[in-house]
Amino acid sequence: MALGLEEKQKIVSEVNGVAIKALSAVVADYRGMEVSEMTQLRRQARESGIYLRVVRNSLMRRAVIGTDFECLTPVLEGPNLVGFSLNEPGSVARLFRDIAKDHEVFDVVGLAVDGQLIAAENIDLVARLPSKEESVSLLMSVIKAPIVKLAGTLKEVPAKFVRTVSAVAEAKKK
């Protein structure tokens, strides 16, 4: 069914609004996937805070103009599914990587993070980026480490003194 000019403009503005807020984007060829599989993919995307959309390539090229994802235009060929990660940069890459492992027909074409086009073969690099909770946890452990070392060192001084006194007492008993 042909889209009218107003509908095309609406799609372009919607995708552009999402692209401006997004942290990363992945483009995949979804041809050959069954409707039930796509429904499952869309549900997983909603749960992960990922915006998924099948958009005509000409409209997608217009939608990403002026965003960090303008670099995706060379990979926009054929029917594509575009996923924008809104919460954390690695979430859409993790989802698409897992789907590609389970479905041979699902092929990741390219991805973009921070205005740079990344080859589809390197999807694992982006997928391994820590989530927000993992990042906070790592930061807190780095902040906590010196305090734990200091507390251990301060505790060791009186403990060493007690052990020395105990050893002297044992020596005098013999």
FENTAVEN-V551142 format. One line per field, one symbol per residue. burial: I if it has 9 or more other C-alpha atoms within 8 Angstrom, else O. A space follows every 50 residues. Layout:
BEGIN
burial=???
END
This chain:
BEGIN
burial=OOOOOOOIOOIIIOIIOIIOOIIIIIIIIIOOIOOOOIOOIIOIIIOOII IIOOIOIOIIIOIIIOIIIIIIOOOIOOIIIIIIIIIIIIIIIIIIIOII OOOOIIIIIIIIIOIIIIIIOOIIOIIOOOIOOOIOOOOOOOOOOOOOOO OOOOOOOOOOOOOOOOOOOOOOOO
END
